[in-house]
Amino acid sequence: MSKERKHIKVTYSTLGSPDPLLHEYFEEDVAELKRNLGQRYQMLINGERVDGDGSFENCSPINTDWLLASFAQASAEQVNQAVAAAKAAFPAWRDTPWQERTELVNRFADLISERLFEIAAVVSMEIGKNRLEAIGDVEEAADLIRYCVDAMKDNQGFDRQLLSESDQHFNRSVLKPYGVWGVIGPFNFPAALTGGPTGAALIAGNTVVLKPAAEGSLTACMIAQCVVDAGIPAGVFNMVLGGDEPGIALAANADLAGLTFTGSYDVGMSIIRNFSTAAGYFRPVIAEMGGKNPAIVTANADLDKAALGVMRSAFGLTGQKCSACSRVYVDASVKDEFLSRLVDLAADVAVGDPTDADTYMGPIISEAAYNAYQGYVSELSDGNILTGGETLPIENGYFVAPTVVVDLPDEHRLWRHEMFAPIVAVRGVDGVDEAMRLANDVALGLTAGIYTEDEGEADRFLDNMEAGVLYVNRATGATTGAWPGYQSFGGWKGSTGSNKASGSYYYLQQYMREQSHTIVG
Ligand code: SIN
């Protein structure tokens, strides 16, 4: 459904002072969604809507009495049917001129933007994202796709003439698609991290089977509808729904040529180990596997900026971003001053229904996450909880308090474990070198931030940090808030399977393989 509305361009940085119409549109679409709860959604296989053998339901984490929708649950056989449909559709899609492919996929991106508020209302109700972050997630999906559209155009389809030995020789290098590409998406960016990789794989000429996170299924159904309405041919894009089983069946399918996975380190590493080599040759996995992201606050920091940036990155999306800040190393000389600012900000965080304009932090995603938060809090008794550490009785939802802890022993497992909860641990350090040593001493390396007014300290940080995304003095987020074209977003070490970032020059090429042609005539 398209509505006559003013186009409002959104990025995470423009969201700070949005057009008032943005609120009006979002509220209209939340009201409409609330009038239409409880519908049933099917999968998409070979252009057909398909029901599952089983079924599952998503209730809102804001209030578990709100049944958002019920969904067809894919069996392993249906996953294999989706891959078979994508395999059959591959030759024609591969042979479609790249200019036509990019036009169709660009239309997919434009439809996401046209339905921005409608999809964002779903993201907010389904995932518990606050309204601005929900809107950001959806528009980021469209911009990730457009970024790849532009990359394809700028590189003229990645078909380049090479040096020739003589005028009898014609030599070229061309990037070609792999075949059927699987996309396994996460719950926390249910639009950007299903739509973005799907768009990239399609532009490159692959056909796609998407398996979104079960918790983000309604968002994924709306993204899938944009693919269909863009006119992308049947079988080129397929979507299967459900929990872990369809994801496992997808990653086990021998006809899958490549895979994009966003999720936990453990699952990602197991996919990399098994999927990459199971065919007897290397199959690419583009994996983003989380973070344990540190912020460093030096003796030369602007402490107001530092506290604000850490608060935003630790508690935005209820601490459930891969880029969330969960560790702070602050110079001992300013530790108390920094902590008092951070604790005041944390205690003031507006927690509640994320569709409300004033809410900063919505609920945590599920009962399992709610229980995990309580488990972490009991482990934090090894340190000193300065604020938070409790569940909050709001609606009938999974609400928890933003939590700041200090004096956690260095060997405590939570210094290394990604919690995906609004908990940040703070430790005093003796200078920036000790801070960087501790910050780098984890297997994950997604994002990191520093606050310092000293250029030399900032340079040392940029030279030495083992993470894929670095921020210096950012009040809008110590470790979060990348936007395609503005910041590339991808990790190092255990945060990545490819060491290349999304929204960057090097992303789209990962969906293609190189072939050299020498023609003597
Ligand atoms: C994420 O993918 O978890 C977040 C992206 C960002 O915060 O920049």
Boltz pocket constraint, residues with backbone or C-beta under 6 A from the ligand:
constraints:
  - pocket:
      binder: B
      contacts: [[A, 188], [A, 189], [A, 320], [A, 321], [A, 322], [A, 323], [A, 324], [A, 479], [A, 480], [A, 481], [A, 482], [A, 483], [A, 489]]
      max_distance: 6.0
